[in-house]
Amino acid sequence: ELEKLDSVSCAHIGYRLSQFSLYIQRILNKEKTKTRILENKINEIIAPKITQYGGNWTMQRVAAIQDNDATKTLNKQLSISQARSDRLEFISSGIQKLADQLKNLYYNKQKHE
């Protein structure tokens, strides 16, 4: 179906897809910022107590988080934010790949018109 489009239509659709990809990227950047803020808040809360737990650093961190209601809540929010970031990153890159394909199709059509 894309082959039926003329070069101007390919360029226009590719441009719109690139704009949409940038919009998704901005949302992703905000979500990643939220993730960093949540991680920092958790670390601030658990930092004074983390050494009282045994095991490696990961085990100490998990134990410290589970020992505090506020950090448990923040950790749930963090998990949601990380999952949202992963989905947005996948969507943004997929849209950009499609935009790039349309740009290539545009150039190929320009050569043959």
C-alpha positions in Angstrom: 0.0 0.0 0.0 2.9 2.4 0.7 4.1 1.9 -2.9 0.9 3.6 -4.1 1.8 6.8 -2.3 3.5 9.6 -4.2 6.8 11.0 -2.9 5.1 14.1 -1.3 2.7 11.9 0.6 5.6 9.7 1.8 7.5 12.8 3.0 4.4 14.2 4.7 3.5 11.0 6.5 7.1 10.4 7.5 7.3 13.9 8.9 4.2 13.5 10.9 5.4 10.1 12.3 8.7 11.8 13.3 6.8 14.5 15.1 4.7 11.9 16.9 7.9 9.9 17.8 9.4 13.1 19.4 6.1 13.7 21.3 6.4 10.1 22.7 10.1 10.7 23.5 9.2 13.8 25.5 6.7 11.8 27.5 9.4 9.1 28.0 11.9 11.7 29.2 9.4 12.9 31.8 8.7 9.3 32.9 12.5 8.6 33.2 12.8 11.8 35.3 10.0 10.5 37.6 11.9 7.2 37.9 15.1 9.0 38.9 13.2 11.1 41.5 11.6 8.0 43.0 14.9 6.2 43.1 16.5 9.1 44.9 13.7 9.4 47.4 13.9 5.7 48.2 17.7 6.0 48.6 17.4 9.0 50.9 15.0 7.1 53.2 17.0 3.8 53.3 20.5 5.2 53.4 20.8 5.7 57.1 19.6 2.1 57.8 20.9 0.0 54.9 24.0 -1.2 56.6 22.1 -2.9 59.4 20.9 -5.6 56.9 23.0 -8.5 55.9 23.9 -9.7 52.5 25.1 -7.9 49.4 24.1 -4.4 48.5 21.0 -5.6 46.5 19.8 -7.7 49.4 20.3 -4.9 51.9 18.4 -2.5 49.7 15.5 -4.8 49.2 15.3 -5.5 53.0 15.5 -1.8 53.8 12.7 -1.0 51.3 10.5 -3.8 52.7 11.1 -2.6 56.3 9.5 0.8 55.6 5.9 1.5 54.5 6.8 4.7 52.7 9.6 3.0 50.7 7.3 0.1 49.8 4.8 2.6 48.3 7.5 4.5 46.5 9.0 1.2 45.2 5.6 0.2 43.8 5.4 3.6 42.0 8.9 3.1 40.8 8.0 -0.3 39.3 5.0 1.2 37.5 7.1 4.1 36.2 9.9 1.8 34.9 7.3 -0.4 33.1 5.8 2.7 31.5 9.2 3.9 30.4 10.0 0.6 28.8 6.7 0.6 26.9 7.2 4.2 25.7 10.7 3.5 24.6 9.5 0.6 22.5 6.7 2.6 20.9 8.9 5.6 20.2 11.6 3.6 18.5 9.0 1.7 16.4 7.4 4.9 15.2 10.8 6.4 14.3 11.7 3.2 12.3 8.5 3.6 10.4 9.2 7.3 9.7 12.7 6.4 8.5 11.3 3.8 6.1 8.9 6.4 4.7 11.8 8.8 4.3 13.8 6.1 2.4 10.7 5.4 0.3 10.4 9.1 -0.4 14.0 9.3 -1.6 13.6 6.2 -3.8 10.4 7.7 -5.4 12.2 11.0 -6.0 14.8 9.2 -8.0 12.2 7.6 -10.2 9.8 10.5 -10.7 
